[in-house]
Every structure is written in C-alpha cells, then in structure tokens.
Amino acid sequence: MQVSTKFTIAIHILAAASYFGKEYKITSEFLAGSIGCNPVIVRNLMKQLKEAGLISVRRGPGGIEVTRPLDQITFWDVYDAVETSKDQLFNFHDSPNPRCPVGRNIHKALDGKLQDIQKQFEQDLRRHNLAEVVGDLASAIQKES
C-alpha cells in the first residue's frame, strides 16, 4: 500500500475537471498542462478513474466529467482506483537473520503496530473527500485575484 504520485495526480485530475469543466473541454493534454506531466500518464490514470466509475470519458469533442458529487468521492475511492500496491503500507526487509534475537523477533514486535497504522491510514483516507479539495482550491484561487 505504498502511495505513489498516481494518487495526487488523480486528485489533481478530478479537481481540475470539476473546476474547469463548465468552461473548457477537459482532455488529457489540458490536464497534463495543469499537472506538469506527460499526457500519457494522465490518460493511463483517466482509464483507471473511468474503470472505477469516478469519471466518464466522451471521445471527440466531449472530454471528461466527474460522475459523482464531489462530497461522495473520498480519498480512499481515488486511492483504491489508481494505486496498484495496496496490500501493505510498509514493506518489510526480506531476510531478517533468524540467528539474531532481534532479527528472529522483529516481526512479532512490529507487525501488529504497522497493521494498526495502515488501518488508521485507510480510515483517514475515507474521512476526506474531493469537495474539500475543490473548496480549498476555490478559496486559494479567489485570494489570488
């Protein structure tokens, strides 16, 4: 369950699509310009977001749209849609020495604590939603004007 840049890029995609959607055609090129990355990365993430039901994609003159109210899209929804390594937040080193008392017992001492942290992380992702992000963006953009 390591968090890559895919998560924050996906949040950016959804936030930009919501913010600009009424004024602009939202395409991978448009989004890549906002994000500062290659449009191929955006297209790959858009595919995952579409498969998760978070966006719809209309070919040709359409662009993308967010499919649900923003307050109903949690960070967990986005994370679950785009992150491929969700099993464990922490990767454990492969070969603790079984002849060493610390190496032999490190899993017993640490695994439960790490599982608790992972559960809390997942709960925290479920507590936040895209409406919060778009609201904070709108406030920050308004202060700039």
N, CA, C and O atoms as a GROMACS GRO file, in nm:
protein
  580
    1MET      N    1   0.081  -0.119   0.000
    1MET     CA    2   0.000   0.000   0.000
    1MET      C    3   0.085   0.125   0.000
    1MET      O    4   0.050   0.221   0.069
    2GLN      N    5   0.189   0.129  -0.069
    2GLN     CA    6   0.269   0.250  -0.076
    2GLN      C    7   0.199   0.353  -0.163
    2GLN      O    8   0.130   0.318  -0.259
    3VAL      N    9   0.216   0.478  -0.130
    3VAL     CA   10   0.150   0.586  -0.202
    3VAL      C   11   0.247   0.645  -0.303
    3VAL      O   12   0.351   0.699  -0.267
    4SER      N   13   0.211   0.633  -0.430
    4SER     CA   14   0.293   0.690  -0.536
    4SER      C   15   0.234   0.825  -0.576
    4SER      O   16   0.136   0.870  -0.517
    5THR      N   17   0.294   0.888  -0.676
    5THR     CA   18   0.240   1.015  -0.725
    5THR      C   19   0.109   0.995  -0.800
    5THR      O   20   0.039   1.093  -0.827
    6LYS      N   21   0.074   0.872  -0.834
    6LYS     CA   22  -0.052   0.848  -0.904
    6LYS      C   23  -0.170   0.901  -0.824
    6LYS      O   24  -0.264   0.956  -0.881
    7PHE      N   25  -0.166   0.886  -0.694
    7PHE     CA   26  -0.277   0.931  -0.609
    7PHE      C   27  -0.296   1.082  -0.620
    7PHE      O   28  -0.407   1.128  -0.645
    8THR      N   29  -0.190   1.158  -0.601
    8THR     CA   30  -0.205   1.304  -0.604
    8THR      C   31  -0.234   1.354  -0.745
    8THR      O   32  -0.305   1.453  -0.762
    9ILE      N   33  -0.180   1.288  -0.846
    9ILE     CA   34  -0.213   1.326  -0.984
    9ILE      C   35  -0.361   1.299  -1.010
    9ILE      O   36  -0.428   1.380  -1.075
   10ALA      N   37  -0.413   1.187  -0.963
   10ALA     CA   38  -0.554   1.155  -0.982
   10ALA      C   39  -0.644   1.257  -0.911
   10ALA      O   40  -0.746   1.299  -0.966
   11ILE      N   41  -0.606   1.297  -0.791
   11ILE     CA   42  -0.681   1.403  -0.721
   11ILE      C   43  -0.678   1.531  -0.804
   11ILE      O   44  -0.780   1.599  -0.818
   12HIS      N   45  -0.561   1.564  -0.859
   12HIS     CA   46  -0.545   1.683  -0.944
   12HIS      C   47  -0.637   1.674  -1.065
   12HIS      O   48  -0.704   1.771  -1.100
   13ILE      N   49  -0.641   1.557  -1.130
   13ILE     CA   50  -0.728   1.536  -1.246
   13ILE      C   51  -0.873   1.564  -1.210
   13ILE      O   52  -0.942   1.638  -1.280
   14LEU      N   53  -0.919   1.504  -1.102
   14LEU     CA   54  -1.059   1.520  -1.061
   14LEU      C   55  -1.089   1.664  -1.022
   14LEU      O   56  -1.195   1.718  -1.056
   15ALA      N   57  -0.998   1.727  -0.950
   15ALA     CA   58  -1.019   1.865  -0.907
   15ALA      C   59  -1.022   1.960  -1.027
   15ALA      O   60  -1.107   2.048  -1.035
   16ALA      N   61  -0.928   1.942  -1.120
   16ALA     CA   62  -0.925   2.029  -1.239
   16ALA      C   63  -1.047   2.006  -1.327
   16ALA      O   64  -1.104   2.102  -1.379
   17ALA      N   65  -1.087   1.881  -1.342
   17ALA     CA   66  -1.206   1.852  -1.423
   17ALA      C   67  -1.329   1.918  -1.362
   17ALA      O   68  -1.414   1.970  -1.434
   18SER      N   69  -1.338   1.916  -1.232
   18SER     CA   70  -1.450   1.979  -1.165
   18SER      C   71  -1.443   2.131  -1.175
   18SER      O   72  -1.543   2.197  -1.204
   19TYR      N   73  -1.326   2.186  -1.151
   19TYR     CA   74  -1.309   2.332  -1.150
   19TYR      C   75  -1.328   2.393  -1.289
   19TYR      O   76  -1.395   2.495  -1.304
   20PHE      N   77  -1.268   2.332  -1.390
   20PHE     CA   78  -1.271   2.387  -1.526
   20PHE      C   79  -1.380   2.331  -1.615
   20PHE      O   80  -1.402   2.382  -1.725
   21GLY      N   81  -1.451   2.228  -1.570
   21GLY     CA   82  -1.541   2.152  -1.656
   21GLY      C   83  -1.650   2.231  -1.726
   21GLY      O   84  -1.690   2.194  -1.836
   22LYS      N   85  -1.699   2.336  -1.665
   22LYS     CA   86  -1.805   2.413  -1.728
   22LYS      C   87  -1.753   2.510  -1.834
   22LYS      O   88  -1.829   2.553  -1.921
   23GLU      N   89  -1.625   2.544  -1.828
   23GLU     CA   90  -1.569   2.643  -1.920
   23GLU      C   91  -1.484   2.583  -2.032
   23GLU      O   92  -1.473   2.641  -2.140
   24TYR      N   93  -1.423   2.467  -2.007
   24TYR     CA   94  -1.326   2.411  -2.101
   24TYR      C   95  -1.357   2.264  -2.129
   24TYR      O   96  -1.421   2.196  -2.049
   25LYS      N   97  -1.311   2.220  -2.243
   25LYS     CA   98  -1.312   2.077  -2.273
   25LYS      C   99  -1.194   2.016  -2.198
   25LYS      O  100  -1.080   2.056  -2.219
   26ILE      N  101  -1.220   1.922  -2.112
   26ILE     CA  102  -1.116   1.864  -2.027
   26ILE      C  103  -1.058   1.741  -2.098
   26ILE      O  104  -1.123   1.637  -2.106
   27THR      N  105  -0.937   1.756  -2.148
   27THR     CA  106  -0.867   1.649  -2.219
   27THR      C  107  -0.740   1.613  -2.144
   27THR      O  108  -0.699   1.683  -2.051
   28SER      N  109  -0.679   1.504  -2.185
   28SER     CA  110  -0.552   1.464  -2.121
   28SER      C  111  -0.445   1.571  -2.144
   28SER      O  112  -0.362   1.594  -2.056
   29GLU      N  113  -0.445   1.635  -2.259
   29GLU     CA  114  -0.346   1.740  -2.286
   29GLU      C  115  -0.370   1.861  -2.196
   29GLU      O  116  -0.276   1.918  -2.141
   30PHE      N  117  -0.497   1.899  -2.180
   30PHE     CA  118  -0.532   2.009  -2.092
   30PHE      C  119  -0.486   1.980  -1.950
   30PHE      O  120  -0.423   2.063  -1.886
   31LEU      N  121  -0.520   1.860  -1.902
   31LEU     CA  122  -0.483   1.821  -1.766
   31LEU      C  123  -0.332   1.811  -1.749
   31LEU      O  124  -0.278   1.853  -1.647
   32ALA      N  125  -0.263   1.755  -1.849
   32ALA     CA  126  -0.117   1.742  -1.840
   32ALA      C  127  -0.052   1.880  -1.827
   32ALA      O  128   0.048   1.895  -1.758
   33GLY      N  129  -0.110   1.980  -1.893
   33GLY     CA  130  -0.058   2.117  -1.880
   33GLY      C  131  -0.074   2.170  -1.740
   33GLY      O  132   0.013   2.242  -1.691
   34SER      N  133  -0.184   2.137  -1.674
   34SER     CA  134  -0.206   2.180  -1.537
   34SER      C  135  -0.117   2.105  -1.440
   34SER      O  136  -0.061   2.163  -1.347
   35ILE      N  137  -0.104   1.975  -1.463
   35ILE     CA  138  -0.028   1.888  -1.372
   35ILE      C  139   0.122   1.904  -1.391
   35ILE      O  140   0.200   1.894  -1.296
   36GLY      N  141   0.163   1.929  -1.516
   36GLY     CA  142   0.306   1.936  -1.546
   36GLY      C  143   0.365   1.798  -1.569
   36GLY      O  144   0.476   1.769  -1.523
   37CYS      N  145   0.291   1.713  -1.640
   37CYS     CA  146   0.341   1.579  -1.669
   37CYS      C  147   0.302   1.540  -1.811
   37CYS      O  148   0.235   1.616  -1.881
   38ASN      N  149   0.343   1.424  -1.852
   38ASN     CA  150   0.316   1.372  -1.986
   38ASN      C  151   0.168   1.334  -1.998
   38ASN      O  152   0.113   1.273  -1.906
   39PRO      N  153   0.103   1.368  -2.110
   39PRO     CA  154  -0.037   1.329  -2.128
   39PRO      C  155  -0.062   1.178  -2.122
   39PRO      O  156  -0.173   1.136  -2.090
   40VAL      N  157   0.038   1.098  -2.152
   40VAL     CA  158   0.020   0.952  -2.144
   40VAL      C  159  -0.006   0.910  -2.000
   40VAL      O  160  -0.088   0.822  -1.975
   41ILE      N  161   0.062   0.971  -1.906
   41ILE     CA  162   0.039   0.942  -1.764
   41ILE      C  163  -0.105   0.977  -1.727
   41ILE      O  164  -0.173   0.902  -1.658
   42VAL      N  165  -0.150   1.092  -1.775
   42VAL     CA  166  -0.287   1.136  -1.748
   42VAL      C  167  -0.387   1.038  -1.809
   42VAL      O  168  -0.484   1.000  -1.744
   43ARG      N  169  -0.364   0.997  -1.933
   43ARG     CA  170  -0.456   0.904  -1.998
   43ARG      C  171  -0.464   0.771  -1.924
   43ARG      O  172  -0.572   0.715  -1.909
   44ASN      N  173  -0.350   0.722  -1.877
   44ASN     CA  174  -0.350   0.596  -1.801
   44ASN      C  175  -0.430   0.609  -1.672
   44ASN      O  176  -0.506   0.519  -1.636
   45LEU      N  177  -0.414   0.721  -1.603
   45LEU     CA  178  -0.489   0.742  -1.479
   45LEU      C  179  -0.637   0.766  -1.509
   45LEU      O  180  -0.724   0.721  -1.434
   46MET      N  181  -0.667   0.836  -1.618
   46MET     CA  182  -0.806   0.857  -1.657
   46MET      C  183  -0.874   0.723  -1.682
   46MET      O  184  -0.991   0.704  -1.647
   47LYS      N  185  -0.802   0.630  -1.744
   47LYS     CA  186  -0.857   0.497  -1.768
   47LYS      C  187  -0.894   0.429  -1.636
   47LYS      O  188  -1.001   0.370  -1.625
   48GLN      N  189  -0.806   0.438  -1.538
   48GLN     CA  190  -0.832   0.377  -1.407
   48GLN      C  191  -0.949   0.447  -1.337
   48GLN      O  192  -1.033   0.381  -1.276
   49LEU      N  193  -0.954   0.579  -1.345
   49LEU     CA  194  -1.063   0.654  -1.283
   49LEU      C  195  -1.197   0.620  -1.350
   49LEU      O  196  -1.300   0.611  -1.283
   50LYS      N  197  -1.194   0.602  -1.481
   50LYS     CA  198  -1.316   0.562  -1.553
   50LYS      C  199  -1.360   0.423  -1.511
   50LYS      O  200  -1.478   0.401  -1.485
   51GLU      N  201  -1.266   0.329  -1.503
   51GLU     CA  202  -1.299   0.192  -1.462
   51GLU      C  203  -1.358   0.190  -1.320
   51GLU      O  204  -1.440   0.103  -1.289
   52ALA      N  205  -1.317   0.283  -1.237
   52ALA     CA  206  -1.368   0.292  -1.100
   52ALA      C  207  -1.502   0.367  -1.094
   52ALA      O  208  -1.563   0.376  -0.988
   53GLY      N  209  -1.546   0.420  -1.207
   53GLY     CA  210  -1.673   0.493  -1.211
   53GLY      C  211  -1.666   0.635  -1.158
   53GLY      O  212  -1.769   0.694  -1.125
   54LEU      N  213  -1.545   0.691  -1.148
   54LEU     CA  214  -1.531   0.826  -1.095
   54LEU      C  215  -1.540   0.934  -1.203
   54LEU      O  216  -1.573   1.048  -1.174
   55ILE      N  217  -1.510   0.897  -1.328
   55ILE     CA  218  -1.524   0.990  -1.439
   55ILE      C  219  -1.590   0.918  -1.556
   55ILE      O  220  -1.590   0.795  -1.564
   56SER      N  221  -1.646   0.998  -1.645
   56SER     CA  222  -1.690   0.946  -1.774
   56SER      C  223  -1.606   1.016  -1.880
   56SER      O  224  -1.567   1.132  -1.863
   57VAL      N  225  -1.578   0.946  -1.987
   57VAL     CA  226  -1.494   1.000  -2.094
   57VAL      C  227  -1.576   0.997  -2.222
   57VAL      O  228  -1.627   0.893  -2.264
   58ARG      N  229  -1.588   1.113  -2.284
   58ARG     CA  230  -1.655   1.122  -2.414
   58ARG      C  231  -1.550   1.153  -2.519
   58ARG      O  232  -1.480   1.254  -2.511
   59ARG      N  233  -1.540   1.066  -2.615
   59ARG     CA  234  -1.444   1.084  -2.724
   59ARG      C  235  -1.480   1.205  -2.809
   59ARG      O  236  -1.591   1.258  -2.800
   60GLY      N  237  -1.386   1.246  -2.890
   60GLY     CA  238  -1.410   1.357  -2.981
   60GLY      C  239  -1.422   1.488  -2.906
   60GLY      O  240  -1.332   1.525  -2.831
   61PRO      N  241  -1.533   1.558  -2.926
   61PRO     CA  242  -1.545   1.692  -2.865
   61PRO      C  243  -1.583   1.691  -2.718
   61PRO      O  244  -1.602   1.798  -2.659
   62GLY      N  245  -1.596   1.572  -2.657
   62GLY     CA  246  -1.653   1.563  -2.523
   62GLY      C  247  -1.562   1.596  -2.408
   62GLY      O  248  -1.593   1.687  -2.331
   63GLY      N  249  -1.451   1.527  -2.392
   63GLY     CA  250  -1.367   1.542  -2.274
   63GLY      C  251  -1.415   1.455  -2.161
   63GLY      O  252  -1.489   1.359  -2.183
   64ILE      N  253  -1.375   1.487  -2.038
   64ILE     CA  254  -1.414   1.405  -1.922
   64ILE      C  255  -1.504   1.484  -1.828
   64ILE      O  256  -1.503   1.607  -1.826
   65GLU      N  257  -1.581   1.410  -1.751
   65GLU     CA  258  -1.665   1.468  -1.646
   65GLU      C  259  -1.655   1.381  -1.522
   65GLU      O  260  -1.641   1.259  -1.531
   66VAL      N  261  -1.663   1.443  -1.407
   66VAL     CA  262  -1.671   1.370  -1.280
   66VAL      C  263  -1.813   1.317  -1.269
   66VAL      O  264  -1.909   1.391  -1.295
   67THR      N  265  -1.828   1.191  -1.231
   67THR     CA  266  -1.959   1.126  -1.237
   67THR      C  267  -2.040   1.131  -1.109
   67THR      O  268  -2.159   1.100  -1.109
   68ARG      N  269  -1.978   1.170  -0.999
   68ARG     CA  270  -2.048   1.172  -0.871
   68ARG      C  271  -2.030   1.309  -0.806
   68ARG      O  272  -1.937   1.382  -0.839
   69PRO      N  273  -2.120   1.344  -0.714
   69PRO     CA  274  -2.097   1.466  -0.637
   69PRO      C  275  -1.961   1.458  -0.566
   69PRO      O  276  -1.922   1.352  -0.517
   70LEU      N  277  -1.892   1.569  -0.561
   70LEU     CA  278  -1.757   1.571  -0.505
   70LEU      C  279  -1.750   1.526  -0.361
   70LEU      O  280  -1.651   1.466  -0.319
   71ASP      N  281  -1.854   1.553  -0.284
   71ASP     CA  282  -1.852   1.511  -0.143
   71ASP      C  283  -1.875   1.361  -0.128
   71ASP      O  284  -1.866   1.307  -0.017
   72GLN      N  285  -1.903   1.294  -0.239
   72GLN     CA  286  -1.920   1.149  -0.237
   72GLN      C  287  -1.801   1.075  -0.298
   72GLN      O  288  -1.807   0.954  -0.319
   73ILE      N  289  -1.694   1.147  -0.326
   73ILE     CA  290  -1.570   1.084  -0.374
   73ILE      C  291  -1.466   1.103  -0.267
   73ILE      O  292  -1.412   1.212  -0.250
   74THR      N  293  -1.436   0.996  -0.194
   74THR     CA  294  -1.338   1.006  -0.086
   74THR      C  295  -1.197   0.986  -0.141
   74THR      O  296  -1.177   0.936  -0.251
   75PHE      N  297  -1.102   1.026  -0.060
   75PHE     CA  298  -0.963   0.999  -0.096
   75PHE      C  299  -0.941   0.849  -0.113
   75PHE      O  300  -0.862   0.806  -0.198
   76TRP      N  301  -1.011   0.768  -0.031
   76TRP     CA  302  -0.998   0.623  -0.044
   76TRP      C  303  -1.045   0.577  -0.181
   76TRP      O  304  -0.981   0.491  -0.242
   77ASP      N  305  -1.156   0.633  -0.231
   77ASP     CA  306  -1.205   0.596  -0.364
   77ASP      C  307  -1.099   0.619  -0.471
   77ASP      O  308  -1.078   0.535  -0.558
   78VAL      N  309  -1.032   0.733  -0.462
   78VAL     CA  310  -0.929   0.768  -0.560
   78VAL      C  311  -0.808   0.677  -0.541
   78VAL      O  312  -0.754   0.623  -0.638
   79TYR      N  313  -0.766   0.661  -0.419
   79TYR     CA  314  -0.652   0.575  -0.389
   79TYR      C  315  -0.677   0.433  -0.438
   79TYR      O  316  -0.590   0.372  -0.501
   80ASP      N  317  -0.794   0.382  -0.409
   80ASP     CA  318  -0.830   0.246  -0.449
   80ASP      C  319  -0.834   0.232  -0.601
   80ASP      O  320  -0.803   0.126  -0.655
   81ALA      N  321  -0.871   0.338  -0.670
   81ALA     CA  322  -0.880   0.335  -0.816
   81ALA      C  323  -0.744   0.332  -0.885
   81ALA      O  324  -0.728   0.266  -0.987
   82VAL      N  325  -0.646   0.402  -0.829
   82VAL     CA  326  -0.521   0.421  -0.905
   82VAL      C  327  -0.397   0.354  -0.847
   82VAL      O  328  -0.301   0.331  -0.920
   83GLU      N  329  -0.398   0.322  -0.721
   83GLU     CA  330  -0.279   0.261  -0.662
   83GLU      C  331  -0.284   0.110  -0.680
   83GLU      O  332  -0.385   0.046  -0.651
   84THR      N  333  -0.176   0.054  -0.728
   84THR     CA  334  -0.174  -0.089  -0.754
   84THR      C  335  -0.112  -0.170  -0.640
   84THR      O  336  -0.138  -0.290  -0.629
   85SER      N  337  -0.032  -0.108  -0.555
   85SER     CA  338   0.033  -0.178  -0.444
   85SER      C  339  -0.035  -0.138  -0.314
   85SER      O  340   0.019  -0.059  -0.237
   86LYS      N  341  -0.155  -0.194  -0.290
   86LYS     CA  342  -0.232  -0.155  -0.174
   86LYS      C  343  -0.223  -0.253  -0.059
   86LYS      O  344  -0.278  -0.227   0.048
   87ASP      N  345  -0.156  -0.364  -0.077
   87ASP     CA  346  -0.156  -0.467   0.025
   87ASP      C  347  -0.092  -0.422   0.156
   87ASP      O  348  -0.147  -0.446   0.264
   88GLN      N  349   0.023  -0.358   0.146
   88GLN     CA  350   0.094  -0.318   0.267
   88GLN      C  351   0.152  -0.179   0.250
   88GLN      O  352   0.218  -0.149   0.151
   89LEU      N  353   0.125  -0.095   0.348
   89LEU     CA  354   0.182   0.038   0.351
   89LEU      C  355   0.332   0.032   0.372
   89LEU      O  356   0.408   0.110   0.313
   90PHE      N  357   0.375  -0.060   0.456
   90PHE     CA  358   0.517  -0.076   0.488
   90PHE      C  359   0.569  -0.205   0.425
   90PHE      O  360   0.509  -0.311   0.442
   91ASN      N  361   0.678  -0.195   0.355
   91ASN     CA  362   0.744  -0.315   0.304
   91ASN      C  363   0.852  -0.355   0.403
   91ASN      O  364   0.935  -0.274   0.443
   92PHE      N  365   0.849  -0.480   0.441
   92PHE     CA  366   0.946  -0.530   0.537
   92PHE      C  367   1.068  -0.583   0.463
   92PHE      O  368   1.056  -0.641   0.355
   93HIS      N  369   1.186  -0.563   0.521
   93HIS     CA  370   1.307  -0.618   0.461
   93HIS      C  371   1.295  -0.771   0.457
   93HIS      O  372   1.236  -0.832   0.546
   94ASP      N  373   1.351  -0.828   0.353
   94ASP     CA  374   1.323  -0.968   0.318
   94ASP      C  375   1.380  -1.073   0.413
   94ASP      O  376   1.314  -1.173   0.440
   95SER      N  377   1.499  -1.052   0.463
   95SER     CA  378   1.567  -1.164   0.528
   95SER      C  379   1.626  -1.129   0.664
   95SER      O  380   1.748  -1.125   0.678
   96PRO      N  381   1.541  -1.102   0.766
   96PRO     CA  382   1.600  -1.081   0.897
   96PRO      C  383   1.672  -1.210   0.940
   96PRO      O  384   1.624  -1.320   0.915
   97ASN      N  385   1.784  -1.193   1.003
   97ASN     CA  386   1.868  -1.306   1.041
   97ASN      C  387   1.801  -1.387   1.154
   97ASN      O  388   1.782  -1.334   1.263
   98PRO      N  389   1.765  -1.512   1.128
   98PRO     CA  390   1.699  -1.594   1.230
   98PRO      C  391   1.793  -1.632   1.346
   98PRO      O  392   1.746  -1.675   1.451
   99ARG      N  393   1.923  -1.616   1.328
   99ARG     CA  394   2.016  -1.645   1.437
   99ARG      C  395   2.035  -1.526   1.531
   99ARG      O  396   2.092  -1.539   1.639
  100CYS      N  397   1.986  -1.411   1.488
  100CYS     CA  398   1.995  -1.290   1.572
  100CYS      C  399   1.865  -1.277   1.651
  100CYS      O  400   1.757  -1.293   1.595
  101PRO      N  401   1.874  -1.248   1.780
  101PRO     CA  402   1.750  -1.237   1.859
  101PRO      C  403   1.658  -1.125   1.810
  101PRO      O  404   1.535  -1.138   1.816
  102VAL      N  405   1.714  -1.014   1.761
  102VAL     CA  406   1.631  -0.907   1.707
  102VAL      C  407   1.573  -0.950   1.572
  102VAL      O  408   1.453  -0.936   1.549
  103GLY      N  409   1.658  -1.003   1.484
  103GLY     CA  410   1.611  -1.050   1.354
  103GLY      C  411   1.503  -1.156   1.366
  103GLY      O  412   1.406  -1.154   1.290
  104ARG      N  413   1.518  -1.244   1.458
  104ARG     CA  414   1.425  -1.355   1.478
  104ARG      C  415   1.289  -1.307   1.530
  104ARG      O  416   1.188  -1.372   1.507
  105ASN      N  417   1.287  -1.194   1.601
  105ASN     CA  418   1.165  -1.148   1.667
  105ASN      C  419   1.108  -1.015   1.616
  105ASN      O  420   1.006  -0.968   1.666
  106ILE      N  421   1.174  -0.955   1.518
  106ILE     CA  422   1.131  -0.823   1.473
  106ILE      C  423   0.987  -0.823   1.421
  106ILE      O  424   0.913  -0.729   1.446
  107HIS      N  425   0.948  -0.928   1.352
  107HIS     CA  426   0.810  -0.933   1.302
  107HIS      C  427   0.710  -0.937   1.417
  107HIS      O  428   0.607  -0.868   1.413
  108LYS      N  429   0.738  -1.016   1.520
  108LYS     CA  430   0.648  -1.025   1.634
  108LYS      C  431   0.634  -0.889   1.703
  108LYS      O  432   0.525  -0.855   1.751
  109ALA      N  433   0.741  -0.814   1.708
  109ALA     CA  434   0.741  -0.686   1.777
  109ALA      C  435   0.680  -0.573   1.694
  109ALA      O  436   0.631  -0.475   1.751
  110LEU      N  437   0.683  -0.584   1.563
  110LEU     CA  438   0.649  -0.471   1.477
  110LEU      C  439   0.524  -0.490   1.393
  110LEU      O  440   0.454  -0.392   1.366
  111ASP      N  441   0.492  -0.610   1.350
  111ASP     CA  442   0.383  -0.632   1.255
  111ASP      C  443   0.250  -0.575   1.301
  111ASP      O  444   0.182  -0.507   1.224
  112GLY      N  445   0.210  -0.602   1.423
  112GLY     CA  446   0.081  -0.552   1.472
  112GLY      C  447   0.072  -0.401   1.473
  112GLY      O  448  -0.031  -0.343   1.439
  113LYS      N  449   0.181  -0.338   1.512
  113LYS     CA  450   0.184  -0.192   1.515
  113LYS      C  451   0.169  -0.135   1.374
  113LYS      O  452   0.096  -0.038   1.352
  114LEU      N  453   0.239  -0.195   1.278
  114LEU     CA  454   0.231  -0.148   1.140
  114LEU      C  455   0.091  -0.172   1.082
  114LEU      O  456   0.043  -0.090   1.004
  115GLN      N  457   0.027  -0.281   1.118
  115GLN     CA  458  -0.110  -0.306   1.073
  115GLN      C  459  -0.206  -0.202   1.130
  115GLN      O  460  -0.298  -0.157   1.061
  116ASP      N  461  -0.186  -0.164   1.255
  116ASP     CA  462  -0.269  -0.059   1.316
  116ASP      C  463  -0.252   0.074   1.242
  116ASP      O  464  -0.349   0.144   1.216
  117ILE      N  465  -0.128   0.108   1.209
  117ILE     CA  466  -0.100   0.231   1.136
  117ILE      C  467  -0.168   0.228   0.999
  117ILE      O  468  -0.228   0.327   0.956
  118GLN      N  469  -0.160   0.115   0.931
  118GLN     CA  470  -0.222   0.101   0.800
  118GLN      C  471  -0.374   0.119   0.809
  118GLN      O  472  -0.434   0.187   0.726
  119LYS      N  473  -0.437   0.057   0.909
  119LYS     CA  474  -0.582   0.071   0.927
  119LYS      C  475  -0.620   0.217   0.950
  119LYS      O  476  -0.718   0.265   0.895
  120GLN      N  477  -0.540   0.287   1.031
  120GLN     CA  478  -0.567   0.428   1.058
  120GLN      C  479  -0.552   0.511   0.931
  120GLN      O  480  -0.632   0.601   0.906
  121PHE      N  481  -0.451   0.481   0.852
  121PHE     CA  482  -0.429   0.549   0.724
  121PHE      C  483  -0.551   0.532   0.633
  121PHE      O  484  -0.598   0.629   0.573
  122GLU      N  485  -0.601   0.410   0.623
  122GLU     CA  486  -0.718   0.384   0.538
  122GLU      C  487  -0.841   0.457   0.590
  122GLU      O  488  -0.919   0.510   0.511
  123GLN      N  489  -0.859   0.462   0.721
  123GLN     CA  490  -0.971   0.536   0.779
  123GLN      C  491  -0.959   0.686   0.750
  123GLN      O  492  -1.058   0.752   0.719
  124ASP      N  493  -0.837   0.738   0.760
  124ASP     CA  494  -0.815   0.880   0.730
  124ASP      C  495  -0.848   0.911   0.584
  124ASP      O  496  -0.907   1.016   0.555
  125LEU      N  497  -0.811   0.823   0.492
  125LEU     CA  498  -0.844   0.844   0.352
  125LEU      C  499  -0.996   0.846   0.330
  125LEU      O  500  -1.045   0.920   0.245
  126ARG      N  501  -1.068   0.768   0.406
  126ARG     CA  502  -1.214   0.765   0.393
  126ARG      C  503  -1.281   0.889   0.452
  126ARG      O  504  -1.396   0.918   0.418
  127ARG      N  505  -1.213   0.961   0.540
  127ARG     CA  506  -1.270   1.079   0.604
  127ARG      C  507  -1.262   1.205   0.519
  127ARG      O  508  -1.336   1.300   0.543
  128HIS      N  509  -1.176   1.206   0.420
  128HIS     CA  510  -1.159   1.326   0.336
  128HIS      C  511  -1.219   1.301   0.199
  128HIS      O  512  -1.221   1.188   0.150
  129ASN      N  513  -1.267   1.410   0.137
  129ASN     CA  514  -1.329   1.395   0.007
  129ASN      C  515  -1.286   1.506  -0.089
  129ASN      O  516  -1.222   1.603  -0.050
  130LEU      N  517  -1.324   1.487  -0.213
  130LEU     CA  518  -1.283   1.580  -0.318
  130LEU      C  519  -1.346   1.718  -0.302
  130LEU      O  520  -1.287   1.817  -0.344
  131ALA      N  521  -1.464   1.725  -0.242
  131ALA     CA  522  -1.528   1.856  -0.220
  131ALA      C  523  -1.440   1.945  -0.133
  131ALA      O  524  -1.433   2.066  -0.155
  132GLU      N  525  -1.372   1.886  -0.035
  132GLU     CA  526  -1.281   1.963   0.049
  132GLU      C  527  -1.169   2.024  -0.034
  132GLU      O  528  -1.134   2.141  -0.017
  133VAL      N  529  -1.113   1.945  -0.123
  133VAL     CA  530  -1.000   1.990  -0.206
  133VAL      C  531  -1.045   2.102  -0.299
  133VAL      O  532  -0.980   2.206  -0.308
  134VAL      N  533  -1.156   2.080  -0.367
  134VAL     CA  534  -1.204   2.181  -0.463
  134VAL      C  535  -1.245   2.309  -0.390
  134VAL      O  536  -1.223   2.419  -0.441
  135GLY      N  537  -1.303   2.296  -0.272
  135GLY     CA  538  -1.336   2.414  -0.192
  135GLY      C  539  -1.212   2.492  -0.152
  135GLY      O  540  -1.209   2.614  -0.161
  136ASP      N  541  -1.109   2.421  -0.107
  136ASP     CA  542  -0.983   2.487  -0.070
  136ASP      C  543  -0.916   2.550  -0.191
  136ASP      O  544  -0.858   2.659  -0.181
  137LEU      N  545  -0.924   2.483  -0.306
  137LEU     CA  546  -0.869   2.541  -0.429
  137LEU      C  547  -0.941   2.670  -0.466
  137LEU      O  548  -0.877   2.770  -0.498
  138ALA      N  549  -1.074   2.668  -0.462
  138ALA     CA  550  -1.152   2.787  -0.497
  138ALA      C  551  -1.116   2.903  -0.405
  138ALA      O  552  -1.104   3.017  -0.450
  139SER      N  553  -1.099   2.875  -0.275
  139SER     CA  554  -1.061   2.982  -0.181
  139SER      C  555  -0.923   3.037  -0.213
  139SER      O  556  -0.903   3.158  -0.214
  140ALA      N  557  -0.828   2.949  -0.240
  140ALA     CA  558  -0.691   2.993  -0.271
  140ALA      C  559  -0.688   3.073  -0.400
  140ALA      O  560  -0.618   3.174  -0.410
  141ILE      N  561  -0.763   3.029  -0.500
  141ILE     CA  562  -0.766   3.100  -0.629
  141ILE      C  563  -0.832   3.235  -0.612
  141ILE      O  564  -0.787   3.334  -0.670
  142GLN      N  565  -0.939   3.243  -0.534
  142GLN     CA  566  -1.007   3.370  -0.509
  142GLN      C  567  -0.915   3.470  -0.439
  142GLN      O  568  -0.918   3.589  -0.469
  143LYS      N  569  -0.835   3.422  -0.346
  143LYS     CA  570  -0.743   3.511  -0.273
  143LYS      C  571  -0.636   3.567  -0.366
  143LYS      O  572  -0.582   3.675  -0.341
  144GLU      N  573  -0.604   3.495  -0.473
  144GLU     CA  574  -0.504   3.543  -0.569
  144GLU      C  575  -0.555   3.660  -0.651
  144GLU      O  576  -0.476   3.742  -0.699
  145SER      N  577  -0.689   3.669  -0.668
  145SER     CA  578  -0.741   3.775  -0.754
  145SER      C  579  -0.756   3.907  -0.686
  145SER      O  580  -0.798   4.004  -0.748
   0.00000   0.00000   0.00000
